[in-house]
Amino acid sequence: MNKRGIETLVGLFVLLGLGGVVFLALKAANLTTVGAQQGYTVTAKFDNIGGLKPRSAVRSAGVTVGRVKSISLDTQTFQGVVTMEIDGTVQFPKDSSAKILTAGLLGDQYIGIEPGSADENLAAGGRFSMTQSAVVLENLIGQLVTGKAGEAAGDAGGKK
């Protein structure tokens, strides 16, 4: 093979590598959806959103049905307000609930929707009335440590 052919193959290899890096970057940033998806916007208020981020998945039964559009703070109630864009082909009953879940032990957080049983559906601009906040691992560890410390203090105080 001549020098020009080898240089062409190396150039193609480099371009394929750059394409792969761009694909992985878009995948990691949850930006791989192409085109404008028709959907509707709903909100939910949470006492603690944990590590939830915009563009996080919204799932029902493990299937992605939308994305988190934005997160803000309600200055009256001091709760996190999460705005979600739900796929227009999916309609949830009005009494559905939303909770912040974690994918795996230390994975990304996402919104999980559990459908209710109402006859009416949640309309565009609607709000989930039943929510469950994120479980923060640091809080659980703190409760475990303080619980054990309290038990040890109680045991020491009870023995004479």
N, C-alpha and C positions, 0 to 999 in steps of 0.2 A: 504494500500500500504506500502511496506517495505521501509526502509531507502535508499537502493540502487536504487530502482525505482524512488524515489523522486529526488535523486541526478542526475540521468540520465536525467530526465525531465528538471531540472534546467540547466544542462549543454547544452541541446538542445536549451532551451530558450535563453541562453547567446549567443550561436553561431548564432542563427537567428538574434538577436539584433546586433551583430558585422557585420553580412552580410548586414543588413539594413543600418548601418552607412557607410560601405564601398561603397554601391550603391549610397547613397546620396552624398558622397564626390566626387565620379566620375561624377555624374550628375551635381553637382555644378561647377566642373572644365571643363565641356564639353568634358569629356574623355570617354563617354559611347559607342562611335562607336568602334566596334570590327573588327579587320582585316584591311588589307590595301585596301583602296578604289581606284579604277582606275580612274584617272582624268587627267586634264591638268591645267597648271599654267598660270595665267594672272596677270597683274599688273595694278595699277591705282595710279595717283598722286593727293594728296589733299593738299589744303592750311592749313587745320587744321583737324586733325583726332580726336580731342576731347578725349573721354575715350575709344576709340576702342582698343581692345587687341588681341593678337594672339589667335587663336582658336575661335574667335567670328564667328557667323553665317554669311553666305552669302545667301541672300534670293531673290527670284523672285516670285511675286504674293503671298507672304506669305509662300512659300514653301522653306525649306532649300535645297540649291543646292550646297553648298560647305562650306568651312571654311577659315578664314584668316590664312595664313601660317606664314607670318612674316611682320614686320613693320620696316622701316628704314628711314633715312633722306637723301635726295638728297643734297649733299653739294654744288652743283652748283646753284640750284634753291631754296634751303631751303624749299622744300615741303616734306610732308610725302609720302613715297612710300609704298603702301600696296600690298603685294603679296598674291594672293588667289589661293586655290586649288578648282577647279570646277569639279563636278561629270562628268565623261566622257559621260554619256548618255544624257547630256543637252548641246546643242550648242546655243550660242547667236549670233545674227547678229553683224557684224563688227561695226555698228554705235550705239550699245547699250550704255547706260549711267549707271554710278555707283554713288550712293550717300550714305552718312553715315546717318543712321536713328536711332531713339531711340525707344525701345519697351516700350510703355507707357510714362507717364510723367517723371519719374525718373529711368526708367529701363535700361537694358544693351543696348549698342550700337551695331549695326550690319550694314553690307553692303547690300543695296537694289539695285537690278539690274533691270533696265527698258529696255526691248528689243527694238531694233530699227527695221528698215524695209529694211536693205540692203540685197542683194542677197548672199553676201559672209559672212561666219561665222568667228568669232574671233578665231584665231588659237592658239595653244599652244605657250606660250611665248609672246602673244599679249598684247596690252595695251588699256584700256578704255581711249578714248580721251576726252569724256565729263564726268566731275565729279562735284559733289556738296559736299562741306565740311560739317562737323558736325556743328549743331547749338548748341552753348555753352550757357547754361542757365544763367551763370554769366554775359556774355556779353549782353544778352537781358535785364536782370535786370538793368545793368549799363546804357544802352541806355534809358530805361524807366525813371530811376531816373534823369539822366542828362537832358533828354527832359522835364520832369516836372519842374526841377530847372530852365531851360532856359525859359520856359513859365512864371514861376512866376517872374523871373527877368524882362522879357519883359513887363509883366502886370504892375509891380511896376514902371518901367521906363516910361511907357506911361501915367500914371495917375499923375496929378499935383494938 
